[in-house]
Every structure is written in structure tokens, then in C-alpha cells.
Amino acid sequence: MEAKQSFYRKLPKVELHAHLNGSISQSTIYKLIKYHKDKNKTDFVLPEAWQVSIAKGEQRSLEDCFDIFKLIHKLVDDTNAVKMVTRDVVQEFAEDGVRYLEIRTTPRANTQNGMSKTAYIDAVLAGVGEALSGDSDIIVKLLLSIDRRQSFQDAINTVELASQYRDKSPPHCSVVGVDLSGDPSAGDIPELVPALTQAKKNGLKLALHVAEIVNNKDTESLLALLPDRIGHGTYLLPSKGGCQQFVDMVQQHKIPIEMCLTSNVKGRTVAGYLDHHFKYWYDANHPISVCTDDKGVFASDLSDEYSIVAQTFGLSNEEVWTLSEAAIDQCFASDTTKQQLKRIWKDNKPCSSN
Ligand SMILES: [Zn+2]
């Protein structure tokens, strides 16, 4: 069993769907609580670590999950905290054997301490830089997130920031695209679509949360943008409440889907691992990647997710290896970086993976 677990740790991995604030581990949450206590922060009651992480075997509603994010945002409210959590998150992914990581985060301003959205992004980039200055062997890219509840003005501002940072990113971490996320039952998608269209025109990649819940109107509007990747896609299939037209479109355009199994099970948008839509798309040989979504909140790292996929759907080590390697082509990275990653997979492949 131990040898089996070490296979997943050693497996080189690509993580394409990781929200910065949801990826904060419990040990970093303790550090944040101490940091705020040391600062004598008194304007809100500091949460206990268990309030911001869902333990193994436990489930919460999607609504409760979004309440957890609100608490975390209160803890990550200045540039020191942003830098600290970014550094820790990147290091933890690297320790878990992730060789290529795309982090996504919503630039947040805090008028109380003067943190602007650009200061927030700069702090994230500085945190990545600190993580990479050690012996972390990982390539990191950044996506800026648009929250579904935001106005068009906020969304277009994020698109402009992403375009500016894409052009002036430091060499260690470039901004490559835009994500659309947040509470799937909230927001006005038709209002946000022009901002996402502009992002595409600016040459930014689009990774959109699509069909997290049944909302075929939103799904139709978002698929019409032909995103570069889909997050979740839980309710695309007709058997789940979606429709065949969605499935045909996603297959025709080979739009990769980011699969976050534990997130969906713990957030109760999927009844159990065996019911997960992973199986449909895997069997259809569609481009998919295994991802964590929020490794801190859902207490499951990427090695755990590969192990769960293999156990649930009976994948051999060889098949798990192929699945992890196939995600390289779904990265928002240059062809040179993809070739570099493929060499890493080739050089590390065990003689017999089974
Ligand atoms: Zn997500």
C-alpha cells in the first residue's frame, strides 16, 4: 500500500485548476492566525483552523464552501499574507511532485490597509519568486480570476490587468490567462461575456468554470466563447441535466476539462466518486486533467486525487502515468515549455509502471 502511495507522490504531475486561497494548507492557516494575532487584529473573530478546511470523509454544501472562502479572504488581506500563502502553496505543490502549476486568483484591493489590485498581483508574483528561490523544481503560471458576482467594470479591469501583466511578467512567472469562477448560482453571465470576449481578443487564455450546477443558459453562453479549458463541466451531460448539444460542442472543439473529484464530492455537486463525470470523458478519450480545485479547503492534494481516480475507476499505474502526461498538452504554456515537461516525464518514467 505504501509503495502504491509513493507511486502517486513520485508521479510527475501537472496542476491546472488551483485557486490560491482555497489551496492554503492547514499549517499555513495556523501561520496566518498567528500573524493576525501578532498584529493585534481585532476587527473580526479569528477563525479556528478547522473552520477553514473540510476533513476527510466530511461534506458540506457548496454554499458552506463559499462561506469558508469568505473567512480565508479575511485572513489573506494584506500583501505580507498574500506573499506568504503564495510561497507556501507553490512549495507544497512542488513537494507533492507537481512539475507545472497554474494558480488562479482574484486580484483583491483592501482600502483599509492600502493594498491595491496591482499590489496584490505583485505580492503573488513575489511569493512565487520566493518559492522558486529554494530548490523547488516547478514551473508556475498565473491566471487572474473574474468572480461571477463582479460587475462588467470589475471584469474588464481584471482583463486589462491580465493583459498588462502578461506583457510585463517577471521571467519566473507569467500571467497567461483569465479564469471565471465564484458562486455558480450567482452573477450575471450575459453582463460578463463581453469582458471575456475582450480577454480572448487580447490573446489571453480562457479557463472558465462551466456547468458546476444545472444552469443551461449560462452554460450555453460560456461554451459559445469556445473557452480554452473548462473547469468542472459537471452538468454538461444530458444524463446530468445538460444537453447533447453541449457534449457535441465540447467534443468537436476538443475543449479540455479540468476534473476536480474531491471538490465535487465534498461540495455535494456529485453524489459520490463513482458517479463522477470523469468516467464519461475518460472513456470518450477526451482531453482531461486531474486537479485539486482547493487542496486546502478540501484537504486533498494532487497525489491523493490521482490515487482516488485510479482506485475508483480501476486505472493501472501505466494508465495513470499516461493521464498525467496527457495534461501537458492542456497547459497554457509555450511549445518549448511543453517539450521541456515531456522530457521530464520521459526521463522519470519507471521501466515498468505496473
Ligand atoms: Zn474552481
Boltz pocket constraint, residues with backbone or C-beta under 6 A from the ligand:
constraints:
  - pocket:
      binder: B
      contacts: [[A, 17], [A, 19], [A, 181], [A, 209], [A, 231], [A, 293]]
      max_distance: 6.0
